[in-house]
């Protein structure tokens, strides 16, 4: 693989991205960007959008997609939604670029950048069902309380050998030792080293995009890895997860294998999850509202946990939206099927770390 250190992307690693719309046209021309990918996430987290010449994007005019992108399932099938009689009209919605999300695509052959777009209605106002708009709405509720949420995602995924027939069972790829991983070796450094070249590309791609990795570990399954991201702003971290899933898949493809984030890709192996660390800061004092000065839990902490316990069953449609999701939860593979909470206890659904 040609790494970003000897490709066109090297010029962008240390380059300051445009700070505002006025700088975009000059920036695209200076770095000879050929194409811009205009992206948004559907409800399933799939990257959808369109590509256009950088010269056209520089005008920063809204582009358009059909609102039917929100009626698609993970398989691409369209579903009927009660009360949405006009869904088959496939009305246009506007894609409005968020320049702060601009990132290079170091795996592209020609200089290319991707930009996450917000979705707005033609008559004005946000598309309420767009995941990014939902998150913004929730963050505004925290802001109105004088709070700021802080999160840190952990992404679990499998590397698998290529299978041209999707009906074939997935298997672990051949590692650098020339052997196929079959056993579960959680936290094994040797297991991580088996796929060193892929991990190196993940690091290179992340650096080229200005994304920071906290740690990479071997998880419980054969060729199952976990990438932890640094704590930060929920919207920024949601965007980073969106970018990371794409770059991890691209890094795997460079080495003739796949990366899958499916909840339970193999019957005989543990499933994959995305754990999410939560804390909430008082914006005036900078204090964690979950902790008293002596380190004991506050009432707000207990109320927060109570809310998680009360609403998690209803939120399972988002936590575990597919049949495959429940193969992980029901299998007893380190996937707590409860809403209990405890300190430093991985058997509960809500774990309070040290």
C-alpha positions in Angstrom: 0.0 0.0 0.0 1.1 3.5 -0.7 0.9 5.3 2.7 -0.1 8.9 3.1 3.6 9.7 3.7 4.4 9.3 0.0 1.0 10.2 -1.5 -0.8 13.5 -2.3 -2.4 13.3 1.2 1.0 14.1 2.8 0.5 17.8 1.9 -2.7 17.8 3.9 -1.6 16.1 7.1 -0.2 19.3 8.6 -2.2 21.7 6.5 -4.8 23.8 8.3 -8.3 23.0 7.0 -10.5 25.9 5.9 -12.0 27.6 9.0 -15.0 29.1 7.2 -16.9 29.2 3.9 -14.8 32.2 2.7 -11.6 30.1 2.8 -13.0 27.0 1.0 -12.5 28.0 -2.6 -8.9 29.2 -2.1 -8.1 26.1 0.0 -9.5 23.6 -2.6 -7.5 25.4 -5.4 -4.3 25.6 -3.4 -4.2 21.9 -2.6 -5.5 20.9 -6.1 -8.5 19.0 -4.8 -10.1 17.1 -7.6 -13.3 15.8 -6.1 -15.5 16.4 -3.0 -17.7 13.7 -1.5 -20.8 15.2 0.1 -21.9 12.8 2.9 -24.6 12.3 5.4 -25.5 9.4 7.7 -28.8 7.6 7.4 -30.5 6.1 10.4 -28.5 2.8 10.0 -25.2 4.8 10.0 -24.6 4.1 6.3 -22.7 6.9 4.5 -24.9 8.3 1.7 -24.6 11.3 -0.5 -23.0 12.3 -3.8 -19.7 13.2 -5.3 -19.0 16.3 -7.3 -16.0 18.2 -8.9 -14.3 20.4 -6.3 -14.8 23.4 -8.6 -18.6 23.0 -8.3 -18.5 22.3 -4.6 -16.5 25.6 -4.1 -19.7 27.6 -4.8 -21.1 26.1 -1.6 -24.6 25.8 -3.0 -26.9 23.2 -1.5 -27.2 19.9 -3.2 -30.2 17.6 -3.0 -31.2 14.0 -2.2 -34.5 12.3 -2.0 -36.0 12.0 1.5 -36.5 8.2 0.8 -33.0 7.6 2.2 -34.6 7.5 5.6 -37.0 4.8 4.4 -34.3 2.3 3.6 -33.3 -0.6 5.8 -29.8 -1.9 6.3 -30.3 -4.2 3.3 -31.4 -1.3 1.0 -35.1 -2.4 1.0 -37.7 0.3 1.4 -40.2 0.0 4.2 -43.7 1.5 4.7 -44.0 3.9 7.5 -47.4 4.5 9.0 -48.6 8.1 8.8 -46.1 9.0 6.0 -48.5 8.7 3.1 -46.3 11.0 0.9 -43.1 9.0 1.4 -43.3 7.6 -2.1 -43.2 11.1 -3.6 -39.5 11.1 -2.7 -39.4 14.8 -2.1 -36.0 16.6 -2.1 -34.1 17.6 1.0 -31.1 19.9 1.0 -27.5 18.9 1.9 -25.8 21.8 3.6 -22.0 21.4 4.1 -20.5 21.6 7.6 -17.0 22.9 6.6 -15.5 22.0 10.0 -15.9 18.3 9.1 -13.8 18.5 5.9 -11.3 15.6 5.8 -9.0 14.2 3.0 -9.5 10.7 1.7 -6.0 9.3 1.8 -7.0 6.1 0.0 -8.3 7.9 -3.0 -6.2 7.9 -6.2 -6.8 11.6 -6.9 -6.9 14.4 -4.3 -10.3 14.0 -2.7 -12.0 15.3 0.4 -15.2 14.3 2.2 -17.5 16.7 4.0 -20.4 15.8 6.3 -23.6 17.7 5.4 -26.6 18.7 7.5 -30.0 18.1 6.1 -32.6 20.8 5.8 -36.2 20.9 4.4 -36.8 23.0 1.2 -39.3 25.1 3.1 -36.7 25.7 5.9 -35.7 24.1 9.1 -33.8 20.9 9.8 -34.9 17.4 8.8 -35.8 16.2 12.3 -35.1 12.5 11.7 -31.6 13.1 10.4 -29.3 11.5 13.1 -27.0 14.5 13.3 -29.9 16.9 13.8 -31.3 14.6 16.5 -28.0 14.8 18.4 -27.8 18.6 18.0 -31.3 18.9 19.5 -30.3 16.8 22.5 -27.1 18.8 23.0 -29.1 22.0 23.0 -31.2 20.5 25.9 -27.9 20.0 27.9 -26.8 23.5 27.0 -30.1 25.0 28.3 -29.3 23.3 31.6 -25.9 24.8 31.8 -24.3 21.4 31.1 -22.0 19.9 28.5 -22.0 16.2 27.7 -18.6 14.4 27.2 -18.4 11.0 25.5 -15.8 8.5 24.4 -16.8 5.7 22.0 -15.2 2.3 21.7 -15.5 0.6 18.3 -15.3 -3.2 18.1 -15.0 -4.9 14.7 -13.7 -8.0 13.0 -11.2 -8.4 10.2 -12.4 -11.2 7.9 -11.1 -13.0 4.9 -12.8 -12.0 1.6 -15.8 -14.1 0.7 -17.2 -13.4 -2.7 -20.3 -15.4 -1.9 -22.2 -13.6 0.9 -23.8 -16.8 1.9 -20.5 -18.3 2.9 -19.4 -18.2 6.5 -17.0 -15.5 7.5 -13.6 -16.5 8.6 -10.6 -14.7 10.1 -8.0 -13.6 7.5 -4.4 -15.0 7.3 -2.1 -12.9 9.5 1.6 -12.1 9.0 2.5 -15.5 10.5 0.9 -17.2 7.5 -1.7 -18.7 9.8 -5.4 -18.0 10.4 -6.5 -16.8 13.8 -9.0 -19.2 15.2 -8.7 -18.9 19.0 -9.9 -16.1 21.3 -6.9 -14.2 22.8 -8.2 -11.0 24.4 -5.6 -8.3 25.0 -2.9 -10.4 23.3 -0.2 -8.2 21.7 0.8 -11.1 19.5 -2.7 -11.2 18.1 -2.6 -7.5 17.4 0.8 -7.9 15.6 -0.7 -10.5 13.3 -2.5 -7.7 11.5 0.2 -5.0 11.9 0.1 -3.8 8.3 -3.6 -3.1 8.5 -3.3 -1.4 11.8 -0.5 0.7 10.4 -2.7 1.9 7.6 -5.5 2.7 10.1 -3.1 4.9 12.0 -1.9 6.5 8.8 -5.4 7.2 7.5 -6.4 8.6 10.9 -3.4 10.9 11.0 -4.1 12.1 7.4 -7.6 13.0 8.5 -6.6 14.6 11.8 -8.3 11.9 13.8 -6.9 10.8 17.2 -6.8 7.2 18.4 -6.5 6.6 22.1 -5.8 2.8 22.1 -6.1 -0.3 19.9 -6.5 -3.7 21.5 -7.2 -7.3 20.6 -10.8 -8.1 21.7 -12.2 -11.5 22.6 -12.7 -12.9 19.1 -10.3 -14.2 16.5 -9.1 -11.1 14.5 -11.5 -8.9 16.5 -10.1 -5.5 17.4 -11.3 -2.5 19.4 -10.4 1.1 18.8 -10.9 3.6 21.6 -11.4 7.3 20.9 -10.5 10.2 23.1 -13.2 11.8 25.3 -14.8 14.9 23.8 -17.8 16.7 22.3 -20.6 14.3 21.3 -21.2 15.7 17.9 -17.5 15.7 17.0 -17.1 12.1 18.3 -20.2 11.0 16.4 -18.6 12.4 13.2 -15.3 10.7 14.1 -17.1 7.3 14.5 -18.7 7.9 11.1 -15.2 8.6 9.5 -13.5 5.8 11.4 -15.8 3.1 10.2 -15.2 4.1 6.7 -11.4 4.4 7.0 -11.1 1.0 8.8 -13.0 -0.7 6.0 -10.7 1.0 3.4 -7.6 -0.1 5.3 -8.8 -3.7 5.4 -9.5 -3.7 1.7 -6.0 -2.5 1.0 -4.9 -5.9 2.3 -7.5 -8.1 0.6 -9.8 -8.5 3.6 -12.9 -7.0 5.0 -13.7 -5.2 8.2 -17.2 -5.7 9.6 -19.0 -3.9 12.5 -21.8 -6.4 12.5 -23.0 -7.3 16.0 -22.6 -11.1 15.5 -20.8 -11.9 12.3 -19.7 -15.5 13.4 -21.6 -18.0 15.4 -18.6 -19.4 17.2 -17.0 -16.0 18.1 -18.1 -13.2 20.5 -20.1 -10.4 19.1 -19.1 -6.7 18.6 -20.4 -3.7 20.3 -19.8 0.0 20.6 -19.5 1.0 24.2 -20.1 4.7 25.0 -18.6 6.4 28.0 -20.7 9.3 29.4 -19.9 12.2 31.7 -21.6 15.6 32.1 -19.8 18.9 33.0 -21.1 22.0 34.6 -20.2 24.7 32.1 -19.8 27.4 34.8 -17.6 25.5 37.2 -16.1 22.8 35.0 -17.0 20.2 37.6 -18.4 16.7 36.8 -22.0 16.8 37.9 -21.9 13.1 38.7 -19.3 13.4 41.4 -19.2 15.3 44.8 -15.9 16.8 46.0 -15.2 13.7 48.1 -15.7 11.5 45.1 -19.1 10.1 46.1 -22.0 10.0 43.7 -24.4 13.0 43.4 -28.1 12.8 43.2 -27.8 13.8 39.5 -25.6 10.7 39.0 -28.3 8.4 40.4 -31.0 10.1 38.4 -29.0 9.8 35.2 -28.5 6.1 35.9 -32.2 5.7 36.7 -33.1 7.4 33.4 -30.8 5.0 31.6 -32.5 2.0 33.3 -36.0 3.3 32.6 -35.5 4.2 28.9 -33.0 1.6 27.7 -35.7 -1.0 26.9 -37.5 1.4 24.6 -34.2 2.5 23.1 -33.2 -1.0 22.1 -34.6 -0.3 18.7 -31.5 2.0 18.3 -29.1 0.0 20.4 -29.9 -3.3 18.7 -31.9 -2.6 15.5 -31.4 -5.9 13.6 -32.1 -9.6 14.2 -28.4 -10.2 14.1 -28.0 -7.8 17.1 -30.0 -10.1 19.3 -27.8 -13.1 18.4 -25.1 -11.3 20.2 -27.2 -10.2 23.2 -28.9 -13.6 23.7 -25.7 -15.7 23.3 -24.1 -14.9 26.7 -20.9 -13.7 25.0 -20.0 -10.8 27.3 -23.1 -8.9 26.3 -25.1 -8.1 29.5 -28.8 -8.5 28.9 -29.8 -6.4 31.9 -30.2 -2.7 33.0 -28.4 -3.2 36.3 -25.5 -0.9 37.3 -22.4 -1.5 39.3 -18.9 -0.1 39.9 -16.2 -1.7 37.7 -18.3 -4.7 36.8 -18.5 -5.9 33.2 -21.5 -8.2 33.8 -24.0 -5.3 34.1 -25.5 -3.2 31.3 -24.4 0.1 33.0 -20.8 -0.1 34.2 -19.3 2.7 36.3 -15.5 2.7 35.5 -12.9 3.6 38.1 
